[in-house]
Amino acid sequence: MPPRPLLPADDLYARLEVPVDASIEAIEIAWRALLRRHHPDVAGADGLAHAKAINVAHDWLSDPDLRARYDRERGLHGASTRTGRWRDPAPTRAAARARAVRRPVEEPGAALARFLERVTALSADDLDRLDCAEQAPIAFVATIQRFLSDEQLGAVAAAEGAVEARVPPTSWRRPIVRDAVLGAVHEIVLGTFLDEHLDEPFRGRVRERLTRGWDAAVGKPRHGPNGRDVEALIARVEQLDGEALRTLASAGAVDSLGPEPWPSDATPEDDEALRVSSVLAGRDVGLLLEGRGLDRAALARARRAAARVAHLLVLRHAFPAAEWERLADPWRPLLLAPRRSPPAAVRQRR
């Protein structure tokens, strides 16, 4: 067994000019950018020592085990895990698809102009879906700003200003909406820089995370592919009287409900568009219950029950029929249409 490497005595994060919770992608960018800056061909003989120190920092911080050991022994408790999915060594299928898809080569100025046109045309449904999307990692861009040129920084600032001018102020003040739009525009403006500083799988993961919310929300039906079923649910909820609402609040063991069920071949991490549809459908149906005479506890239970039904309807096409019927059965008397009976000829053959 090879000897364990000696723990560096200085601050490796400071060497790479990144915070202690920097994602692995930010570390890769910092490493490459600083190597270019301190390469002996650029910085002269003095650059060699800097380049070696930068490589040592990268060797430690790019290896999950070494980084965890370094953080632990330096007393940086939890630093290596604060970035969540960014540090996941087994990225989601969505990230793998983002790596596999070759995006059409488009001049950045043309891509930005097309994007700004789309931002101008955002509908109310687009904006509401964006507000339910997974928040884009804007902190990542802030982390790598020190490695951008003045020209690149100016392009980012100009693009951010152009986007803000096109989004309604009330929507821009919603952090998730703002960050989803900014994440997508950052991917366009910084695409060339990211291509130069990141190999796969890091490049695909950055692309997927920056554009995930925008791609999942914009241009999609408000409640996903089963929107008619959700609209029918909304119509039923609007017609419920006080007694029916109280029954809803106590139906289906609401207090013991776990997380929303997903089909075995899908997850919310892998299908952000469906997750957004589910969240928005639950939000829309829940709003109908306000001001209907329920006390706070009953209102919370009724909302949860209605949101569960909305979620099942959004994913109805993805569940096996028998599993969907089992999951939906507790809510059928109040919120779902009766089961369709098989045709008479079929019943007779049974």
Secondary structure, 3 states (H helix, E strand, C coil): CCCCCCCCCCCHHHHHCCCCCCCHHHHHHHHHHHHHHHCHHHHCCCHHHHHHHHHHHHHHHCCHHHHHHHHHHCCCCCHHHCCHHHHCCCCCHHHHHHHHCCCCCCCHHHHHHHHHHHHHCCCHHHHHHHCCCCCCCHHHHHHHHHHCCHHHHHHHHHHHHHHHHHCCHHHHCCHHHHHHHHHHHHHHHCHHHHHHHCCCCHHHHHHHHHHHHHHHHCCCCCCHHHHHHHHHHHHHHHHCCHHHHHHHHHHHHHHHCCCCCCCCCCCCCCCHHHHHHHHHHHHHHHHCCCCCCCCHHHHHHHHHHHHHHHHHHHCCCCCCHHHHHHHHHHHHHHHCCCCCCCCHHHHHHC
